[in-house]
Amino acid sequence: RTGPSATTRASRRRSAVLPPVGGTGDPDTYHGNGPLTGEIKKILLIRMDLLGDVILTMPAVAAVRRRYPDAHITMLALPYTAPVLGLFPYADRVLSFDLNKLRPSGDMLNLAHYRDLWSLVRLLRQERYDLAISFYGLYAGILAFLSGARLRIGYLGEGCPFLFSLPIAGRRYAKRQHEVEYNLALARAAGAL
């Protein structure tokens, strides 16, 4: 099967309200252009890279789930990492898409891959996410933007300035810390810690 695939847990219709977060000068806090407020019913969490990095994202995903227990959470990952996400109780739905096919090392000239990408973007936009978090990289930032989510969080240094409505200043690896801490900073910006 080509295109985005989905695994769905029991659907939950819940909501939460995002609290305001102030800028304190700490690079791990939100430094965007507006308040981080609004009702949060649907959340998209994007991690499109290696299996170990996906596992190290789980503490942040757990924090988002604890903060928004009634929200419907969708995770987007690579096809080979998506089955692992089903082992954790935090996501209601797991989508997968193979971005590697669009890279120069993949089969990027195959038009079927771009049709699959367009199908994924249509699916994400139909969901009308309230919040999207890009956990790593430019591609995740682009997908967060294309999802049409009202609030988009990610590291400013990992994407173009317009991709995130609520960017975190700096970039991953700008300071020495564990991968889990970089991910928790994104969850913190979403009010989860």
RANOR-V704411 format. One record per residue. N is the residue number from 0. RES is the residue in one small letter. SS is DSSP state (a for helix, b for strand, c for the rest). Layout:
N|RES|SS + N|RES|SS
This chain:
0|r|c + 1|t|c + 2|g|c + 3|p|c + 4|s|b + 5|a|b + 6|t|b + 7|t|b + 8|r|c + 9|a|c + 10|s|c + 11|r|c + 12|r|c + 13|r|c + 14|s|c + 15|a|b + 16|v|b + 17|l|b + 18|p|c + 19|p|c + 20|v|c + 21|g|c + 22|g|c + 23|t|c + 24|g|c + 25|d|c + 26|p|c + 27|d|c + 28|t|c + 29|y|b + 30|h|c + 31|g|c + 32|n|c + 33|g|c + 34|p|c + 35|l|c + 36|t|c + 37|g|b + 38|e|b + 39|i|b + 40|k|c + 41|k|b + 42|i|b + 43|l|b + 44|l|b + 45|i|b + 46|r|c + 47|m|c + 48|d|c + 49|l|c + 50|l|a + 51|g|a + 52|d|a + 53|v|a + 54|i|a + 55|l|a + 56|t|a + 57|m|a + 58|p|a + 59|a|a + 60|v|a + 61|a|a + 62|a|a + 63|v|a + 64|r|a + 65|r|a + 66|r|a + 67|y|c + 68|p|c + 69|d|c + 70|a|c + 71|h|b + 72|i|b + 73|t|b + 74|m|b + 75|l|b + 76|a|b + 77|l|c + 78|p|a + 79|y|a + 80|t|a + 81|a|a + 82|p|a + 83|v|a + 84|l|a + 85|g|c + 86|l|c + 87|f|c + 88|p|c + 89|y|c + 90|a|c + 91|d|c + 92|r|b + 93|v|b + 94|l|b + 95|s|b + 96|f|c + 97|d|c + 98|l|a + 99|n|a + 100|k|a + 101|l|a + 102|r|c + 103|p|c + 104|s|c + 105|g|c + 106|d|c + 107|m|c + 108|l|c + 109|n|c + 110|l|a + 111|a|a + 112|h|a + 113|y|a + 114|r|a + 115|d|a + 116|l|a + 117|w|a + 118|s|a + 119|l|a + 120|v|a + 121|r|a + 122|l|a + 123|l|a + 124|r|a + 125|q|a + 126|e|a + 127|r|c + 128|y|c + 129|d|c + 130|l|b + 131|a|b + 132|i|b + 133|s|b + 134|f|c + 135|y|c + 136|g|a + 137|l|a + 138|y|a + 139|a|a + 140|g|a + 141|i|a + 142|l|a + 143|a|a + 144|f|a + 145|l|a + 146|s|c + 147|g|c + 148|a|c + 149|r|c + 150|l|b + 151|r|b + 152|i|b + 153|g|b + 154|y|b + 155|l|a + 156|g|a + 157|e|a + 158|g|c + 159|c|c + 160|p|c + 161|f|c + 162|l|c + 163|f|c + 164|s|c + 165|l|b + 166|p|b + 167|i|b + 168|a|c + 169|g|c + 170|r|c + 171|r|c + 172|y|c + 173|a|c + 174|k|c + 175|r|c + 176|q|c + 177|h|c + 178|e|a + 179|v|a + 180|e|a + 181|y|a + 182|n|a + 183|l|a + 184|a|a + 185|l|a + 186|a|a + 187|r|a + 188|a|a + 189|a|c + 190|g|c + 191|a|c + 192|l|c
